[in-house]
Amino acid sequence: MPALDRRVPAVLLRIDQNPFHHGTLGAVRSLGRAGVDVHVVAESASSPIARSRYLRPGRIHPPPRGRTDDDVTDDDVLASLVRVSDLIGRGRPAVLIPMDDLGALAVARLRERIGGRFLLPEQRADIVESVADKAELARLCAAYGIAHPTTVIPGSAEEAVAAVAELGLPVVAKWSRPWLLPHGSGLRSTTLVRSAREVGALYARRRTAGSALLLQRFLPAGPGRDWFFHGCAGRDGTLLAGGVGRKDRAWPAEAGLTAVGRWVPNPAVEASARRLIAAVGYRGIADLDFRLEAATGAYHLLDFNPRPGAQFRLFTDRSGLDVVRALHLDLTGRQEGAGGAAAVGRLFVVENYALLSLLTTGGRPGRGDRVGATEGAWFALDDPAPALAMSAGWGLHAVRKGLTAFVRSSQRRADAAAVPRR
């Protein structure tokens, strides 16, 4: 891998508030170890990420703020990015890497307004929006022959109930544009529903959700069924880095984010991902999620995220190249001959979620795969402070959740005892 251009800083943008987002720490370390000056636009200096030796003091900046948590506009994002750009210096354009969907969508729309300050892939905003929109993704899969769960977009409550009969229960309910969901609404981007009544209740809240409700045929989870592809498409569309991984552990179990992932070759998943990325003309970093349908052997695309996945460091090849470094090299004109040999068998472990997975589901025997190097999401010998800060913060977070659950349980018991018995 050629050396990164240390004269060009990087700015990581995350709008979604999550102080335990290990993907942001992975990007800080990846670029910082290569000598790049990294800035982070995220929640606060109290985040464990701020403890990284690769993030110098003054390099973490507050995120965009709207009038409310649900009211962050493109102008708010623009104002934040301009402030960071001014701190870096107008003569030094930086590589800008959104770390969540909200940021990716905002940056795509703002591209023409920030182009002189930041280096970005040549990407149209409508392409980013089409792959992030669940309804548009279903249409793209149908157009380009990519396996995708059968999807119905009901136009009325009656059609929603009829879709349940067509798809069978349980059914997966998704909001087409989950980034529009208001905080505190109780609505989740994806819900597994088990009755027509639940579907009807969700459909009734479509105005609150801000986008269409999709109903998808449920594909059961299970060992070896959840896969993901990470890649970075360069300026000419060539995939510069990445690979296919299998989700060996998840939190919540079999339905959540990757707690333990393994780099495993899967030609079917890679072919589908490459075909769709090429077909839509996507540029930059992408994270695609697939699920195997055991009955047919087809790998169905579930999500296309237009940004780095939190476990992107799994796909670090033997030269040290990952998708974040590949993007920096490409945007600074240093990409030629960058890639090294794939590190098949490599493991990525998110320590806090892996522990929860072990405690709730127990251990499973190995699957006989080749085992390579293991990287932790939080702990690193050359950068131990974030892991210590995460452990302390995560412990307090668990205590607070436990106390909240205890208080609610006690209140329910008290309310039940107060009801007169007949």
C-alpha positions as CSV (number, residue, x, y, z in Angstrom):
1,M,0.0,0.0,0.0
2,P,1.4,3.4,-0.9
3,A,1.8,6.0,1.8
4,L,-1.2,8.2,2.4
5,D,-0.8,11.9,1.7
6,R,-0.3,13.3,5.2
7,R,-0.8,16.9,4.0
8,V,-4.5,16.1,3.5
9,P,-6.5,15.9,6.7
10,A,-9.6,13.8,7.1
11,V,-13.0,14.8,8.7
12,L,-15.3,12.1,10.0
13,L,-18.9,13.2,10.2
14,R,-21.5,11.5,12.3
15,I,-24.9,13.1,13.0
16,D,-26.6,10.1,14.8
17,Q,-25.8,10.4,18.6
18,N,-24.0,7.2,19.7
19,P,-20.9,7.7,21.9
20,F,-20.2,3.9,21.6
21,H,-19.9,3.9,17.8
22,H,-16.8,1.7,17.3
23,G,-16.8,2.3,13.5
24,T,-15.8,6.0,14.1
25,L,-12.9,4.8,16.4
26,G,-11.8,2.4,13.7
27,A,-11.6,5.2,11.2
28,V,-9.7,7.5,13.6
29,R,-7.1,4.7,14.2
30,S,-6.8,3.6,10.6
31,L,-6.1,7.1,9.3
32,G,-4.2,8.3,12.4
33,R,-1.8,5.3,12.2
34,A,-1.0,6.3,8.6
35,G,-0.1,9.8,9.8
36,V,-3.2,11.6,8.7
37,D,-4.5,14.5,10.8
38,V,-8.1,13.4,11.8
39,H,-11.0,15.5,12.9
40,V,-14.3,14.1,14.1
41,V,-17.6,15.9,14.0
42,A,-19.6,13.9,16.6
43,E,-21.4,14.0,19.9
44,S,-18.9,15.4,22.5
45,A,-15.4,15.3,23.9
46,S,-16.7,12.9,26.6
47,S,-17.0,10.1,24.1
48,P,-14.5,7.2,24.5
49,I,-13.4,8.0,21.0
50,A,-11.9,11.3,22.2
51,R,-9.4,9.3,24.3
52,S,-7.7,7.9,21.3
53,R,-4.0,8.9,20.9
54,Y,-4.7,9.3,17.2
55,L,-7.2,12.1,17.8
56,R,-5.3,15.2,19.1
57,P,-6.9,17.7,21.4
58,G,-9.1,20.1,19.6
59,R,-9.9,17.6,16.8
60,I,-13.4,16.6,18.1
61,H,-16.1,19.0,17.2
62,P,-19.8,19.2,18.1
63,P,-22.3,17.7,15.6
64,P,-24.9,19.8,13.7
65,R,-27.6,21.1,15.9
66,G,-31.2,21.9,14.8
67,R,-33.9,23.5,16.8
68,T,-34.8,20.0,18.1
69,D,-33.2,16.6,17.8
70,D,-35.4,15.9,14.8
71,D,-34.7,19.2,13.0
72,V,-31.2,19.0,11.8
73,T,-31.2,20.5,8.3
74,D,-28.7,20.6,5.5
75,D,-27.9,24.2,6.5
76,D,-27.0,23.0,10.0
77,V,-24.7,20.3,8.6
78,L,-23.2,22.9,6.2
79,A,-22.5,25.3,9.1
80,S,-20.7,22.6,11.1
81,L,-18.6,21.6,8.2
82,V,-17.7,25.1,7.4
83,R,-16.5,25.8,11.0
84,V,-14.3,22.7,10.9
85,S,-12.9,23.7,7.4
86,D,-12.1,27.1,8.7
87,L,-10.2,25.6,11.7
88,I,-8.2,23.4,9.3
89,G,-7.5,26.3,7.0
90,R,-9.1,27.3,3.7
91,G,-6.1,26.3,1.7
92,R,-6.2,22.7,2.9
93,P,-9.2,20.7,1.6
94,A,-9.9,17.6,3.7
95,V,-11.2,14.2,2.8
96,L,-14.7,14.1,4.2
97,I,-16.1,10.7,5.3
98,P,-19.7,10.4,6.6
99,M,-20.0,7.6,9.2
100,D,-23.8,7.3,9.2
101,D,-26.7,7.4,6.7
102,L,-27.9,10.8,7.9
103,G,-24.4,12.3,7.2
104,A,-24.0,10.5,3.9
105,L,-27.3,11.8,2.6
106,A,-26.7,15.4,3.8
107,V,-23.2,15.4,2.3
108,A,-24.5,14.1,-1.0
109,R,-27.0,17.0,-1.2
110,L,-24.4,19.5,-0.1
111,R,-21.7,18.4,-2.5
112,E,-21.7,21.4,-4.8
113,R,-21.7,23.8,-1.8
114,I,-18.7,22.2,0.0
115,G,-16.6,21.0,-2.9
116,G,-13.9,23.6,-2.5
117,R,-13.4,22.7,1.1
118,F,-13.6,18.9,1.0
119,L,-12.6,16.1,-1.2
120,L,-15.5,13.8,-2.1
121,P,-16.3,11.0,-4.5
122,E,-17.9,12.0,-7.8
123,Q,-21.4,10.9,-6.6
124,R,-24.8,12.2,-7.5
125,A,-27.2,12.8,-4.6
126,D,-30.0,10.8,-6.2
127,I,-27.8,7.6,-6.3
128,V,-27.1,7.9,-2.5
129,E,-30.8,8.4,-1.8
130,S,-31.9,5.6,-4.0
131,V,-29.7,2.9,-2.4
132,A,-30.5,4.2,1.2
133,D,-34.3,4.3,0.5
134,K,-35.7,0.8,1.2
135,A,-38.5,1.1,-1.4
136,E,-36.0,2.2,-4.1
137,L,-33.6,-0.5,-3.2
138,A,-36.3,-3.1,-3.8
139,R,-36.9,-1.6,-7.2
140,L,-33.2,-1.6,-8.0
141,C,-32.8,-5.2,-7.0
142,A,-35.7,-6.2,-9.3
143,A,-34.3,-4.2,-12.2
144,Y,-30.8,-5.7,-11.9
145,G,-31.6,-9.3,-10.9
146,I,-30.4,-9.1,-7.3
147,A,-32.2,-11.5,-4.9
148,H,-34.3,-9.5,-2.5
149,P,-37.1,-10.5,-0.1
150,T,-40.6,-10.2,-1.6
151,T,-41.7,-6.7,-0.8
152,V,-45.2,-5.0,-0.7
153,I,-45.7,-1.3,-0.3
154,P,-49.4,-1.0,0.8
155,G,-51.4,2.0,-0.3
156,S,-54.1,1.6,2.3
157,A,-54.8,-0.2,5.6
158,E,-56.8,-2.8,3.7
159,E,-53.8,-3.5,1.4
160,A,-51.5,-3.7,4.4
161,V,-53.8,-6.4,5.9
162,A,-54.0,-8.2,2.6
163,A,-50.2,-8.2,2.3
164,V,-49.9,-10.1,5.6
165,A,-52.0,-12.9,4.1
166,E,-49.8,-12.9,1.0
167,L,-46.5,-12.8,2.7
168,G,-47.3,-14.9,5.8
169,L,-46.5,-14.2,9.4
170,P,-44.3,-13.1,10.9
171,V,-43.6,-10.3,8.4
172,V,-40.8,-7.7,8.4
173,A,-42.1,-4.1,8.5
174,K,-39.6,-1.4,7.4
175,W,-39.9,2.4,6.9
176,S,-38.7,3.4,3.5
177,R,-36.6,6.3,4.7
178,P,-35.7,5.4,8.3
179,W,-33.5,8.6,8.7
180,L,-36.8,10.6,8.9
181,L,-38.1,8.7,12.0
182,P,-38.5,11.2,14.8
183,H,-36.6,10.6,18.1
184,G,-38.9,9.6,20.9
185,S,-41.7,8.3,18.5
186,G,-41.1,4.7,19.5
187,L,-40.9,3.8,15.9
188,R,-38.0,1.5,14.8
189,S,-36.6,1.4,11.3
190,T,-37.3,-2.4,11.1
191,T,-39.8,-4.4,13.1
192,L,-40.8,-8.1,13.1
193,V,-44.6,-8.1,13.4
194,R,-46.6,-11.2,14.2
195,S,-50.2,-10.1,13.6
196,A,-52.3,-8.2,11.1
197,R,-53.4,-5.9,13.9
198,E,-49.7,-4.9,14.5
199,V,-49.3,-4.1,10.8
200,G,-52.4,-2.0,10.8
201,A,-51.2,0.0,13.8
202,L,-47.9,0.7,12.1
203,Y,-49.6,1.7,8.8
204,A,-51.6,4.2,10.8
205,R,-48.4,6.0,11.9
206,R,-47.0,6.5,8.4
207,R,-47.4,10.3,8.7
208,T,-45.4,10.3,11.9
209,A,-42.7,8.1,10.3
210,G,-42.4,10.5,7.4
211,S,-42.1,7.8,4.7
212,A,-43.8,4.7,3.2
213,L,-44.3,1.5,5.1
214,L,-42.8,-1.6,3.4
215,L,-43.8,-5.2,4.3
216,Q,-41.3,-7.9,3.4
217,R,-41.3,-11.7,3.6
218,F,-39.4,-12.9,6.6
219,L,-36.2,-14.8,6.0
220,P,-35.3,-16.7,9.2
221,A,-31.9,-16.0,10.7
222,G,-29.6,-18.8,11.7
223,P,-26.0,-19.8,12.0
224,G,-24.1,-18.9,8.8
225,R,-27.0,-17.1,7.2
226,D,-26.0,-13.4,7.7
227,W,-23.4,-11.9,5.5
228,F,-22.1,-8.5,4.5
229,F,-20.0,-6.9,1.8
230,H,-17.8,-3.8,2.3
231,G,-16.2,-2.1,-0.6
232,C,-14.8,1.2,-1.8
233,A,-15.5,2.1,-5.5
234,G,-12.9,4.5,-6.9
235,R,-13.4,7.3,-9.3
236,D,-13.6,5.0,-12.3
237,G,-15.9,2.5,-10.5
238,T,-13.1,0.0,-9.7
239,L,-13.5,-1.7,-6.3
240,L,-10.3,-0.8,-4.5
241,A,-10.7,-2.6,-1.2
242,G,-13.1,-4.6,0.9
243,G,-14.4,-8.2,1.0
244,V,-17.2,-10.5,2.2
245,G,-17.7,-11.3,5.8
246,R,-20.0,-13.6,7.8
247,K,-21.7,-12.5,10.9
248,D,-20.8,-15.2,13.5
249,R,-22.3,-13.4,16.4
250,A,-24.9,-10.6,16.6
251,W,-26.4,-8.4,19.3
252,P,-29.3,-8.7,19.7
253,A,-28.9,-12.4,18.8
254,E,-29.4,-13.3,15.2
255,A,-31.0,-9.9,14.4
256,G,-28.7,-7.1,15.5
257,L,-25.3,-5.6,14.6
258,T,-22.1,-7.7,14.2
259,A,-20.6,-8.7,17.5
260,V,-18.1,-11.2,15.9
261,G,-17.4,-11.1,12.1
262,R,-15.1,-13.3,10.0
263,W,-13.6,-12.6,6.5
264,V,-14.9,-15.5,4.5
265,P,-14.9,-15.7,0.7
266,N,-18.4,-16.0,-0.8
267,P,-18.5,-15.6,-4.6
268,A,-22.3,-15.4,-4.8
269,V,-22.4,-12.5,-2.3
270,E,-19.5,-10.7,-3.9
271,A,-20.9,-11.0,-7.4
272,S,-24.3,-9.6,-6.3
273,A,-22.7,-6.7,-4.5
274,R,-20.3,-5.9,-7.4
275,R,-23.1,-6.1,-10.0
276,L,-25.4,-3.6,-8.1
277,I,-22.6,-1.2,-7.3
278,A,-21.6,-1.1,-11.0
279,A,-25.2,-0.9,-12.2
280,V,-26.1,2.2,-10.2
281,G,-22.8,3.9,-10.8
282,Y,-22.0,4.1,-7.0
283,R,-18.8,5.7,-5.9
284,G,-17.2,5.7,-2.5
285,I,-17.6,3.4,0.5
286,A,-20.6,1.0,0.8
287,D,-21.8,-1.6,3.3
288,L,-24.3,-4.2,2.0
289,D,-26.1,-6.7,4.2
290,F,-27.3,-10.1,2.9
291,R,-29.2,-13.1,4.3
292,L,-29.2,-16.6,3.0
293,E,-32.5,-18.3,2.2
294,A,-31.8,-21.8,3.2
295,A,-34.5,-23.4,1.1
296,T,-33.2,-21.9,-2.2
297,G,-29.6,-21.1,-1.5
298,A,-30.1,-17.5,-2.6
299,Y,-28.4,-14.6,-0.8
300,H,-31.0,-11.8,-0.5
301,L,-29.9,-8.2,-0.2
302,L,-31.4,-6.6,2.9
303,D,-29.7,-3.2,3.1
304,F,-27.3,-0.9,1.2
305,N,-25.6,1.6,3.5
306,P,-23.8,4.4,1.6
307,R,-21.0,4.7,4.2
308,P,-18.5,2.6,6.1
309,G,-20.0,-0.2,8.1
310,A,-19.0,-0.2,11.8
311,Q,-16.9,-3.4,11.3
312,F,-15.1,-2.1,8.2
313,R,-11.7,-2.9,9.9
314,L,-12.4,-6.6,9.4
315,F,-11.4,-6.1,5.7
316,T,-7.8,-4.9,6.3
317,D,-5.6,-6.7,3.8
318,R,-2.1,-7.8,4.3
319,S,-0.7,-4.5,3.2
320,G,-2.8,-2.6,5.8
321,L,-5.3,-1.3,3.3
322,D,-9.0,-0.9,4.3
323,V,-11.9,0.9,2.7
324,V,-11.2,4.2,4.6
325,R,-7.6,4.3,3.6
326,A,-8.5,3.3,0.0
327,L,-10.9,6.3,-0.2
328,H,-8.2,8.7,1.1
329,L,-5.7,7.3,-1.4
330,D,-8.2,7.6,-4.3
331,L,-9.3,11.1,-3.5
332,T,-5.7,12.3,-3.2
333,G,-4.6,10.6,-6.4
334,R,-2.4,7.9,-4.8
335,Q,-4.4,4.8,-5.4
336,E,-2.3,3.1,-8.2
337,G,-1.3,-0.5,-7.2
338,A,-2.6,0.0,-3.6
339,G,-4.1,-3.4,-2.7
340,G,-2.4,-6.3,-1.0
341,A,-3.4,-9.9,-0.5
342,A,-6.8,-10.6,1.2
343,A,-6.5,-11.6,4.9
344,V,-9.1,-14.4,4.7
345,G,-10.0,-15.8,8.1
346,R,-9.4,-12.5,9.8
347,L,-11.8,-11.9,12.8
348,F,-13.3,-8.7,14.1
349,V,-14.7,-8.7,17.7
350,V,-16.8,-5.9,19.2
351,E,-15.9,-6.7,22.8
352,N,-19.0,-5.3,24.6
353,Y,-21.5,-6.8,22.2
354,A,-19.6,-10.1,22.0
355,L,-19.7,-10.4,25.8
356,L,-23.5,-9.8,25.8
357,S,-23.9,-12.4,23.1
358,L,-21.9,-15.0,25.0
359,L,-23.8,-14.4,28.2
360,T,-27.2,-14.7,26.5
361,T,-26.7,-17.5,23.9
362,G,-23.6,-19.3,25.2
363,G,-20.7,-20.5,23.2
364,R,-20.8,-22.4,19.9
365,P,-18.2,-24.7,18.4
366,G,-16.0,-23.4,15.7
367,R,-17.2,-23.8,12.1
368,G,-13.9,-25.2,10.8
369,D,-12.9,-22.0,8.9
370,R,-9.4,-20.8,8.5
371,V,-8.7,-18.4,11.4
372,G,-6.5,-15.4,10.9
373,A,-5.6,-12.3,12.9
374,T,-8.1,-10.9,15.4
375,E,-8.8,-7.2,15.8
376,G,-10.9,-5.7,18.6
377,A,-13.2,-2.9,18.0
378,W,-12.1,-1.1,21.2
379,F,-8.9,-2.6,22.6
380,A,-5.6,-2.0,20.9
381,L,-2.1,-2.3,22.4
382,D,-1.0,1.0,20.8
383,D,-4.2,2.8,21.8
384,P,-5.7,1.4,25.1
385,A,-7.4,4.5,26.5
386,P,-10.7,4.2,24.4
387,A,-11.3,0.7,25.6
388,L,-10.9,1.7,29.3
389,A,-13.2,4.7,28.7
390,M,-15.8,2.5,26.9
391,S,-15.7,-0.1,29.7
392,A,-16.5,2.6,32.3
393,G,-19.1,4.3,30.2
394,W,-20.7,1.0,29.2
395,G,-20.9,-0.1,32.8
396,L,-22.7,3.1,33.8
397,H,-25.0,2.7,30.8
398,A,-25.9,-0.8,31.9
399,V,-26.5,0.2,35.5
400,R,-28.8,3.1,34.4
401,K,-30.8,0.7,32.1
402,G,-31.0,-1.9,34.9
403,L,-32.3,0.7,37.4
404,T,-34.8,2.0,34.9
405,A,-36.1,-1.5,34.2
406,F,-36.3,-2.2,38.0
407,V,-38.3,1.0,38.6
408,R,-40.7,0.2,35.8
409,S,-41.2,-3.3,37.0
410,S,-41.8,-2.1,40.6
411,Q,-44.3,0.4,39.4
412,R,-46.2,-2.3,37.4
413,R,-46.3,-4.5,40.4
414,A,-47.5,-1.7,42.6
415,D,-50.2,-0.8,40.0
416,A,-51.3,-4.4,39.9
417,A,-51.5,-4.7,43.7
418,A,-53.6,-1.5,43.8
419,V,-56.4,-3.0,41.5
420,P,-59.2,-4.3,43.8
421,R,-59.8,-8.0,43.4
422,R,-63.3,-9.2,42.8
